[in-house]
Structures are given as structure tokens and as C-alpha cells.
Amino acid sequence: ADARSGLDLSPEIPVVLFLGRLTTIKRTDRLLEAMSLVLTEIPEAVLLVAGEGDQMAAAQRQASQLGSSVRFLGWRTDLSNLYAAADVIVLTSDNEGMPVSLIEASAAGLPSVTTDVGSTREVVIDGVTGHVVRPDSRLVADALLKILTDDDRRLAMGRAARDHAHRIFGVDRLIADHKDLYRRLLDDHSRRRN
């Protein structure tokens, strides 16, 4: 409630979050097409776009037809507030490495909708922690609608996302991976000396 109040958002409305650079490869055009489809079913929904980039002006022009349903927030450092205010995070890229925004959102308990590119399937388990779809506006919109129109599904996916993120990307995993690396290096060093 505090996070939404700070962003002048009603507690009752569905909120979709996009967090990233506004560049060609991130496909904000696909994002906005998908959101326009979502709005035909859920007219009160809001898309928060956090980030900057060379496609900002083009995205703002495209979003102008959607009015106050799309809010461009610019560069933000208060990511935990954005995650707390959102119901779902969306990524519509044509290419990705390891999407940190999806990892962080998952750790915050948000389900994700993402295009099936790069390493997104390592972060999002399709049908469990969110939805992974082909890079298509209609498919992105349909996946968002499945989450936004079913509170039980959204909450279950959020819990599963948090559990998955902590298990795969959490501190305990990082420490265990470093210990394993050091052990292997020491073993290799010992074998070479003998």
C-alpha cells in the first residue's frame, strides 16, 4: 500500500511493471502492443515503465494512445518499491542474457511474463513462477491476463517465484558455489604438485 501510494496508484488496480533499458532489442513496441490488448479486458490496469534509453521518445509516442494507463518513470533507484507496487513483471525482449530484473522481481515475490529468449527459462519456470511465451504481443497479453485475472494463480506463482529465486540465485547458493570452486581449485593444485 505504501509503495502504491508513493506512485499515486490505487491499491485495487492491476499493475504491470517493465524495468529495463528502452532500446530496440527490449521491444517496447511489443510491450505497448501487449498492454493495449490487456486494456481491452482490464481497462483499469496500469503499466509502469522504469528505465531510459534511445527508444524512450518512440515508446512515449506509441503509448500516448493509451493515456494514463502507461506511466514512464524514467531511471529509478527505488526498485524494491516498484516490485512492491506491481502485480507482475514483464519482459518482451528479442534477446537477453541473464535477466537480472526478473531475478530481483522473483526474489520479491512477483510472477513474470517473459519472451522465450536467452536465459529467461533459467529464471522463470513456465506455468509455475510465471509464463514464458514466444515473442508475440498477443501471447504476452494472454499470459499477463492469465495472471492479472486470477488472484490465486498470481499469489501462488509469486510464492513459487520467491522460493525458486532464493534456491537458485540466493546467498546460500552463491556461498556453496564459491566453496565448491575453491575445493576444485585446491584439488587441482594438489594433483599438479604431486
CYANA upper distance limits for C-alpha pairs under 8 A (distance plus 0.5 A):
  1 ALA  CA      5 SER  CA      6.50
  1 ALA  CA     11 PRO  CA      6.62
  1 ALA  CA     85 ALA  CA      7.91
  2 ASP  CA      6 GLY  CA      6.67
  3 ALA  CA      7 LEU  CA      7.06
  3 ALA  CA     81 ASN  CA      5.68
  3 ALA  CA     82 LEU  CA      7.50
  3 ALA  CA     84 ALA  CA      6.57
  3 ALA  CA     85 ALA  CA      5.67
  4 ARG  CA      8 ASP  CA      6.55
  4 ARG  CA      9 LEU  CA      5.37
  4 ARG  CA     10 SER  CA      7.09
  4 ARG  CA     11 PRO  CA      7.01
  4 ARG  CA     84 ALA  CA      8.34
  4 ARG  CA     85 ALA  CA      5.51
  5 SER  CA      9 LEU  CA      6.25
  5 SER  CA     10 SER  CA      7.63
  5 SER  CA     11 PRO  CA      8.42
  9 LEU  CA     13 ILE  CA      8.09
 13 ILE  CA     44 GLU  CA      6.64
 13 ILE  CA     45 ALA  CA      6.31
 13 ILE  CA     46 VAL  CA      7.87
 14 PRO  CA     44 GLU  CA      7.70
 14 PRO  CA     45 ALA  CA      5.31
 14 PRO  CA     46 VAL  CA      6.92
 14 PRO  CA     86 ALA  CA      8.14
 14 PRO  CA     87 ASP  CA      6.83
 14 PRO  CA    148 LEU  CA      6.96
 15 VAL  CA     45 ALA  CA      6.37
 15 VAL  CA     46 VAL  CA      5.49
 15 VAL  CA     47 LEU  CA      6.44
 15 VAL  CA     48 LEU  CA      7.75
 15 VAL  CA     85 ALA  CA      7.73
 15 VAL  CA     86 ALA  CA      5.41
 15 VAL  CA     87 ASP  CA      5.80
 15 VAL  CA     88 VAL  CA      7.39
 16 VAL  CA     45 ALA  CA      8.07
 16 VAL  CA     46 VAL  CA      6.68
 16 VAL  CA     47 LEU  CA      5.22
 16 VAL  CA     48 LEU  CA      6.68
 16 VAL  CA     86 ALA  CA      6.26
 16 VAL  CA     87 ASP  CA      6.52
 16 VAL  CA     88 VAL  CA      5.69
 16 VAL  CA     89 ILE  CA      6.25
 16 VAL  CA     90 VAL  CA      7.44
 17 LEU  CA     47 LEU  CA      6.31
 17 LEU  CA     48 LEU  CA      5.38
 17 LEU  CA     49 VAL  CA      6.74
 17 LEU  CA     50 ALA  CA      8.16
 17 LEU  CA     82 LEU  CA      8.05
 17 LEU  CA     83 TYR  CA      8.22
 17 LEU  CA     86 ALA  CA      6.44
 17 LEU  CA     87 ASP  CA      8.24
 17 LEU  CA     88 VAL  CA      6.77
 17 LEU  CA     89 ILE  CA      5.12
 17 LEU  CA     90 VAL  CA      6.61
 18 PHE  CA     47 LEU  CA      7.83
 18 PHE  CA     48 LEU  CA      6.61
 18 PHE  CA     49 VAL  CA      5.41
 18 PHE  CA     50 ALA  CA      6.65
 18 PHE  CA     89 ILE  CA      6.41
 18 PHE  CA     90 VAL  CA      5.89
 18 PHE  CA     91 LEU  CA      6.95
 19 LEU  CA     49 VAL  CA      6.64
 19 LEU  CA     50 ALA  CA      5.32
 19 LEU  CA     51 GLY  CA      6.52
 19 LEU  CA     89 ILE  CA      8.34
 19 LEU  CA     90 VAL  CA      8.48
 19 LEU  CA     91 LEU  CA      8.38
 19 LEU  CA    101 SER  CA      7.09
 20 GLY  CA     26 LYS  CA      8.29
 20 GLY  CA     50 ALA  CA      6.96
 20 GLY  CA     51 GLY  CA      5.66
 20 GLY  CA     52 GLU  CA      7.99
 20 GLY  CA    101 SER  CA      7.96
 21 ARG  CA     26 LYS  CA      7.59
 21 ARG  CA     51 GLY  CA      5.79
 21 ARG  CA     52 GLU  CA      5.92
 21 ARG  CA     53 GLY  CA      5.93
 22 LEU  CA     26 LYS  CA      6.90
 22 LEU  CA     27 ARG  CA      8.40
 22 LEU  CA     28 THR  CA      7.20
 22 LEU  CA     51 GLY  CA      6.86
 22 LEU  CA     52 GLU  CA      5.82
 22 LEU  CA     53 GLY  CA      4.84
 22 LEU  CA     54 ASP  CA      6.80
 22 LEU  CA     55 GLN  CA      5.69
 22 LEU  CA     56 MET  CA      6.31
 23 THR  CA     27 ARG  CA      7.54
 23 THR  CA     28 THR  CA      8.07
 23 THR  CA     53 GLY  CA      6.11
 23 THR  CA     54 ASP  CA      6.22
 23 THR  CA     55 GLN  CA      5.66
 23 THR  CA     56 MET  CA      8.34
 24 THR  CA     28 THR  CA      7.88
 24 THR  CA     55 GLN  CA      7.06
 25 ILE  CA     93 SER  CA      6.24
 25 ILE  CA     94 ASP  CA      5.99
 25 ILE  CA     95 ASN  CA      6.92
 26 LYS  CA     91 LEU  CA      8.09
 26 LYS  CA     92 THR  CA      6.61
 26 LYS  CA     93 SER  CA      4.54
 26 LYS  CA     94 ASP  CA      6.82
 26 LYS  CA     95 ASN  CA      7.95
 27 ARG  CA     31 LEU  CA      6.98
 27 ARG  CA     92 THR  CA      6.36
 27 ARG  CA     93 SER  CA      5.80
 27 ARG  CA     94 ASP  CA      7.24
 28 THR  CA     32 LEU  CA      6.57
 28 THR  CA     55 GLN  CA      8.32
 28 THR  CA     59 ALA  CA      6.80
 28 THR  CA     92 THR  CA      7.62
 29 ASP  CA     33 GLU  CA      6.67
 29 ASP  CA     59 ALA  CA      7.14
 29 ASP  CA     62 GLN  CA      7.92
 30 ARG  CA     34 ALA  CA      6.58
 30 ARG  CA     92 THR  CA      6.97
 30 ARG  CA    136 ASP  CA      7.68
 30 ARG  CA    137 SER  CA      5.84
 31 LEU  CA     35 MET  CA      6.70
 31 LEU  CA     91 LEU  CA      8.19
 31 LEU  CA     92 THR  CA      6.34
 31 LEU  CA    137 SER  CA      7.40
 31 LEU  CA    140 VAL  CA      8.46
 32 LEU  CA     36 SER  CA      6.64
 32 LEU  CA     59 ALA  CA      8.26
 32 LEU  CA     62 GLN  CA      7.79
 32 LEU  CA     63 ALA  CA      7.01
 33 GLU  CA     37 LEU  CA      7.03
 33 GLU  CA    137 SER  CA      6.39
 34 ALA  CA     38 VAL  CA      6.81
 34 ALA  CA    137 SER  CA      5.12
 34 ALA  CA    138 ARG  CA      6.53
 34 ALA  CA    139 LEU  CA      8.50
 34 ALA  CA    140 VAL  CA      6.47
 34 ALA  CA    141 ALA  CA      5.16
 35 MET  CA     39 LEU  CA      6.64
 35 MET  CA     47 LEU  CA      7.81
 35 MET  CA    141 ALA  CA      6.97
 36 SER  CA     40 THR  CA      7.19
 36 SER  CA     66 LEU  CA      7.41
 37 LEU  CA     41 GLU  CA      7.73
 37 LEU  CA    138 ARG  CA      7.75
 37 LEU  CA    141 ALA  CA      6.57
 38 VAL  CA     42 ILE  CA      6.46
 38 VAL  CA     43 PRO  CA      8.07
 38 VAL  CA     45 ALA  CA      8.26
 38 VAL  CA    141 ALA  CA      6.07
 38 VAL  CA    142 ASP  CA      8.15
 38 VAL  CA    144 LEU  CA      7.84
 38 VAL  CA    145 LEU  CA      6.93
 39 LEU  CA     43 PRO  CA      4.85
 39 LEU  CA     44 GLU  CA      7.63
 39 LEU  CA     45 ALA  CA      6.91
 41 GLU  CA    145 LEU  CA      8.45
 44 GLU  CA     69 SER  CA      7.82
 45 ALA  CA     69 SER  CA      6.95
 46 VAL  CA     68 SER  CA      8.17
 46 VAL  CA     69 SER  CA      5.05
 46 VAL  CA     70 VAL  CA      6.27
 46 VAL  CA     71 ARG  CA      7.99
 47 LEU  CA     69 SER  CA      6.61
 47 LEU  CA     70 VAL  CA      5.23
 47 LEU  CA     71 ARG  CA      6.74
 48 LEU  CA     70 VAL  CA      6.56
 48 LEU  CA     71 ARG  CA      5.54
 48 LEU  CA     72 PHE  CA      6.70
 48 LEU  CA     73 LEU  CA      7.40
 49 VAL  CA     70 VAL  CA      7.79
 49 VAL  CA     71 ARG  CA      6.55
 49 VAL  CA     72 PHE  CA      5.32
 49 VAL  CA     73 LEU  CA      6.38
 49 VAL  CA     74 GLY  CA      7.87
 50 ALA  CA     72 PHE  CA      6.77
 50 ALA  CA     73 LEU  CA      5.48
 50 ALA  CA     74 GLY  CA      5.76
 50 ALA  CA     75 TRP  CA      6.49
 50 ALA  CA     76 ARG  CA      6.96
 51 GLY  CA     72 PHE  CA      8.46
 51 GLY  CA     73 LEU  CA      7.46
 51 GLY  CA     74 GLY  CA      5.28
 51 GLY  CA     75 TRP  CA      5.01
 51 GLY  CA     76 ARG  CA      7.36
 52 GLU  CA     56 MET  CA      6.69
 52 GLU  CA     74 GLY  CA      6.00
 52 GLU  CA     75 TRP  CA      6.30
 55 GLN  CA     59 ALA  CA      6.51
 56 MET  CA     60 GLN  CA      6.59
 57 ALA  CA     61 ARG  CA      6.69
 58 ALA  CA     62 GLN  CA      6.71
 59 ALA  CA     63 ALA  CA      6.48
 60 GLN  CA     64 SER  CA      6.53
 60 GLN  CA     72 PHE  CA      8.27
 61 ARG  CA     65 GLN  CA      8.42
 63 ALA  CA     67 GLY  CA      7.44
 63 ALA  CA     70 VAL  CA      7.05
 66 LEU  CA     70 VAL  CA      7.00
 78 ASP  CA     82 LEU  CA      7.21
 79 LEU  CA     83 TYR  CA      6.69
 80 SER  CA     84 ALA  CA      6.59
 80 SER  CA    108 ALA  CA      8.18
 81 ASN  CA     85 ALA  CA      6.63
 82 LEU  CA     86 ALA  CA      6.77
 83 TYR  CA    105 ALA  CA      6.57
 83 TYR  CA    108 ALA  CA      7.01
 83 TYR  CA    110 LEU  CA      7.67
 84 ALA  CA    108 ALA  CA      7.90
 86 ALA  CA    110 LEU  CA      8.10
 87 ASP  CA    110 LEU  CA      6.93
 87 ASP  CA    111 PRO  CA      8.01
 87 ASP  CA    148 LEU  CA      7.90
 87 ASP  CA    154 ARG  CA      8.15
 88 VAL  CA    110 LEU  CA      6.00
 88 VAL  CA    111 PRO  CA      5.74
 88 VAL  CA    112 SER  CA      6.15
 88 VAL  CA    113 VAL  CA      7.87
 88 VAL  CA    144 LEU  CA      8.23
 88 VAL  CA    147 ILE  CA      8.15
 88 VAL  CA    148 LEU  CA      8.29
 88 VAL  CA    154 ARG  CA      8.50
 89 ILE  CA    102 LEU  CA      7.81
 89 ILE  CA    105 ALA  CA      7.47
 89 ILE  CA    110 LEU  CA      7.22
 89 ILE  CA    111 PRO  CA      7.06
 89 ILE  CA    112 SER  CA      5.40
 89 ILE  CA    113 VAL  CA      6.84
 90 VAL  CA    112 SER  CA      6.27
 90 VAL  CA    113 VAL  CA      5.27
 90 VAL  CA    114 THR  CA      6.18
 91 LEU  CA    112 SER  CA      8.36
 91 LEU  CA    113 VAL  CA      6.88
 91 LEU  CA    114 THR  CA      5.15
 91 LEU  CA    115 THR  CA      6.95
 92 THR  CA    114 THR  CA      6.37
 92 THR  CA    115 THR  CA      5.86
 92 THR  CA    135 PRO  CA      7.30
 92 THR  CA    140 VAL  CA      8.16
 93 SER  CA    114 THR  CA      8.40
 93 SER  CA    115 THR  CA      6.88
 93 SER  CA    117 VAL  CA      7.81
 93 SER  CA    135 PRO  CA      8.00
 94 ASP  CA    115 THR  CA      8.00
 94 ASP  CA    117 VAL  CA      7.00
 94 ASP  CA    135 PRO  CA      7.37
 95 ASN  CA    117 VAL  CA      5.87
 95 ASN  CA    118 GLY  CA      6.29
 96 GLU  CA    117 VAL  CA      6.46
 96 GLU  CA    118 GLY  CA      5.12
 96 GLU  CA    119 SER  CA      7.14
 96 GLU  CA    120 THR  CA      7.84
 97 GLY  CA    118 GLY  CA      5.76
 97 GLY  CA    119 SER  CA      6.23
 97 GLY  CA    120 THR  CA      8.37
 98 MET  CA    118 GLY  CA      7.53
 98 MET  CA    119 SER  CA      5.71
 98 MET  CA    120 THR  CA      7.20
 99 PRO  CA    103 ILE  CA      7.13
 99 PRO  CA    119 SER  CA      7.70
 99 PRO  CA    120 THR  CA      7.05
 99 PRO  CA    123 VAL  CA      8.29
100 VAL  CA    104 GLU  CA      6.63
101 SER  CA    105 ALA  CA      6.50
102 LEU  CA    106 SER  CA      6.43
102 LEU  CA    112 SER  CA      7.38
102 LEU  CA    123 VAL  CA      7.32
102 LEU  CA    124 VAL  CA      8.31
103 ILE  CA    107 ALA  CA      6.69
103 ILE  CA    123 VAL  CA      6.72
103 ILE  CA    165 ALA  CA      6.80
103 ILE  CA    169 PHE  CA      8.03
104 GLU  CA    108 ALA  CA      6.75
104 GLU  CA    165 ALA  CA      8.49
105 ALA  CA    109 GLY  CA      6.90
105 ALA  CA    110 LEU  CA      5.80
105 ALA  CA    111 PRO  CA      8.05
105 ALA  CA    112 SER  CA      8.31
106 SER  CA    110 LEU  CA      5.55
106 SER  CA    111 PRO  CA      6.85
106 SER  CA    112 SER  CA      7.92
106 SER  CA    129 THR  CA      8.42
106 SER  CA    158 GLY  CA      7.52
106 SER  CA    161 ALA  CA      5.28
106 SER  CA    162 ARG  CA      5.57
106 SER  CA    164 HIS  CA      8.25
106 SER  CA    165 ALA  CA      6.31
107 ALA  CA    161 ALA  CA      7.24
107 ALA  CA    162 ARG  CA      4.99
107 ALA  CA    163 ASP  CA      8.04
107 ALA  CA    165 ALA  CA      5.70
107 ALA  CA    166 HIS  CA      6.85
108 ALA  CA    162 ARG  CA      6.74
109 GLY  CA    158 GLY  CA      4.90
109 GLY  CA    159 ARG  CA      6.15
109 GLY  CA    160 ALA  CA      8.28
109 GLY  CA    161 ALA  CA      6.36
109 GLY  CA    162 ARG  CA      5.16
110 LEU  CA    157 MET  CA      7.99
110 LEU  CA    158 GLY  CA      5.09
110 LEU  CA    159 ARG  CA      8.29
110 LEU  CA    161 ALA  CA      7.11
110 LEU  CA    162 ARG  CA      7.88
111 PRO  CA    129 THR  CA      5.94
111 PRO  CA    130 GLY  CA      5.34
111 PRO  CA    154 ARG  CA      7.15
111 PRO  CA    157 MET  CA      5.90
111 PRO  CA    158 GLY  CA      5.22
111 PRO  CA    161 ALA  CA      6.60
112 SER  CA    124 VAL  CA      7.31
112 SER  CA    129 THR  CA      7.25
112 SER  CA    130 GLY  CA      5.05
112 SER  CA    131 HIS  CA      6.82
113 VAL  CA    130 GLY  CA      6.13
113 VAL  CA    131 HIS  CA      5.32
113 VAL  CA    132 VAL  CA      6.50
113 VAL  CA    133 VAL  CA      8.12
113 VAL  CA    140 VAL  CA      7.33
113 VAL  CA    143 ALA  CA      6.98
113 VAL  CA    144 LEU  CA      6.99
114 THR  CA    120 THR  CA      7.58
114 THR  CA    124 VAL  CA      8.42
114 THR  CA    131 HIS  CA      6.91
114 THR  CA    132 VAL  CA      5.54
114 THR  CA    133 VAL  CA      6.80
114 THR  CA    140 VAL  CA      7.82
115 THR  CA    120 THR  CA      8.05
115 THR  CA    132 VAL  CA      6.05
115 THR  CA    133 VAL  CA      5.40
115 THR  CA    134 ARG  CA      5.96
115 THR  CA    135 PRO  CA      5.60
115 THR  CA    136 ASP  CA      8.42
115 THR  CA    140 VAL  CA      7.95
116 ASP  CA    120 THR  CA      6.83
116 ASP  CA    121 ARG  CA      7.45
116 ASP  CA    132 VAL  CA      5.96
116 ASP  CA    133 VAL  CA      5.93
116 ASP  CA    134 ARG  CA      5.97
116 ASP  CA    135 PRO  CA      7.26
117 VAL  CA    121 ARG  CA      8.41
119 SER  CA    123 VAL  CA      7.67
120 THR  CA    124 VAL  CA      6.54
120 THR  CA    132 VAL  CA      8.26
121 ARG  CA    125 ILE  CA      6.60
121 ARG  CA    126 ASP  CA      7.99
121 ARG  CA    132 VAL  CA      7.63
123 VAL  CA    165 ALA  CA      7.82
124 VAL  CA    128 VAL  CA      8.37
124 VAL  CA    129 THR  CA      6.19
124 VAL  CA    130 GLY  CA      6.53
124 VAL  CA    131 HIS  CA      7.57
124 VAL  CA    132 VAL  CA      7.49
124 VAL  CA    161 ALA  CA      7.97
125 ILE  CA    129 THR  CA      5.73
125 ILE  CA    130 GLY  CA      6.87
125 ILE  CA    131 HIS  CA      7.65
125 ILE  CA    132 VAL  CA      8.03
126 ASP  CA    130 GLY  CA      6.07
126 ASP  CA    131 HIS  CA      5.06
126 ASP  CA    132 VAL  CA      5.74
127 GLY  CA    131 HIS  CA      5.97
127 GLY  CA    132 VAL  CA      8.44
128 VAL  CA    157 MET  CA      6.16
128 VAL  CA    160 ALA  CA      7.12
128 VAL  CA    161 ALA  CA      8.17
129 THR  CA    156 ALA  CA      8.49
129 THR  CA    157 MET  CA      4.95
129 THR  CA    158 GLY  CA      6.86
129 THR  CA    159 ARG  CA      8.36
129 THR  CA    160 ALA  CA      5.89
129 THR  CA    161 ALA  CA      5.06
129 THR  CA    164 HIS  CA      8.42
130 GLY  CA    147 ILE  CA      8.48
130 GLY  CA    157 MET  CA      6.55
130 GLY  CA    161 ALA  CA      8.13
131 HIS  CA    143 ALA  CA      6.65
133 VAL  CA    139 LEU  CA      6.76
133 VAL  CA    140 VAL  CA      7.06
133 VAL  CA    143 ALA  CA      8.28
134 ARG  CA    139 LEU  CA      7.45
135 PRO  CA    139 LEU  CA      8.08
135 PRO  CA    140 VAL  CA      8.06
136 ASP  CA    140 VAL  CA      6.76
137 SER  CA    141 ALA  CA      6.62
138 ARG  CA    142 ASP  CA      6.57
139 LEU  CA    143 ALA  CA      6.65
140 VAL  CA    144 LEU  CA      6.72
141 ALA  CA    145 LEU  CA      6.60
142 ASP  CA    146 LYS  CA      6.75
143 ALA  CA    147 ILE  CA      7.11
144 LEU  CA    148 LEU  CA      6.52
145 LEU  CA    149 THR  CA      6.25
146 LYS  CA    150 ASP  CA      6.92
147 ILE  CA    151 ASP  CA      7.72
147 ILE  CA    153 ARG  CA      6.78
147 ILE  CA    154 ARG  CA      5.63
148 LEU  CA    154 ARG  CA      7.37
150 ASP  CA    154 ARG  CA      6.68
151 ASP  CA    155 LEU  CA      6.54
152 ASP  CA    156 ALA  CA      6.56
153 ARG  CA    157 MET  CA      6.46
154 ARG  CA    158 GLY  CA      6.57
155 LEU  CA    159 ARG  CA      6.75
156 ALA  CA    160 ALA  CA      6.67
157 MET  CA    161 ALA  CA      6.41
158 GLY  CA    162 ARG  CA      6.71
159 ARG  CA    163 ASP  CA      6.76
160 ALA  CA    164 HIS  CA      6.52
161 ALA  CA    165 ALA  CA      6.48
162 ARG  CA    166 HIS  CA      6.66
163 ASP  CA    167 ARG  CA      6.60
164 HIS  CA    168 ILE  CA      6.45
164 HIS  CA    169 PHE  CA      8.42
165 ALA  CA    169 PHE  CA      5.72
165 ALA  CA    170 GLY  CA      6.91
166 HIS  CA    170 GLY  CA      4.70
166 HIS  CA    171 VAL  CA      8.05
167 ARG  CA    172 ASP  CA      8.27
167 ARG  CA    173 ARG  CA      7.16
168 ILE  CA    173 ARG  CA      6.83
169 PHE  CA    173 ARG  CA      6.81
169 PHE  CA    174 LEU  CA      7.51
170 GLY  CA    174 LEU  CA      6.89
171 VAL  CA    175 ILE  CA      6.63
172 ASP  CA    176 ALA  CA      6.65
173 ARG  CA    177 ASP  CA      6.54
174 LEU  CA    178 HIS  CA      6.73
175 ILE  CA    179 LYS  CA      6.70
176 ALA  CA    180 ASP  CA      6.70
177 ASP  CA    181 LEU  CA      6.68
178 HIS  CA    182 TYR  CA      6.70
179 LYS  CA    183 ARG  CA      6.65
180 ASP  CA    184 ARG  CA      6.69
181 LEU  CA    185 LEU  CA      6.69
182 TYR  CA    186 LEU  CA      6.58
183 ARG  CA    187 ASP  CA      6.54
184 ARG  CA    188 ASP  CA      6.54
185 LEU  CA    189 HIS  CA      6.56
186 LEU  CA    190 SER  CA      6.57
187 ASP  CA    191 ARG  CA      6.68
188 ASP  CA    192 ARG  CA      6.76
189 HIS  CA    193 ARG  CA      6.83
190 SER  CA    194 ASN  CA      6.90
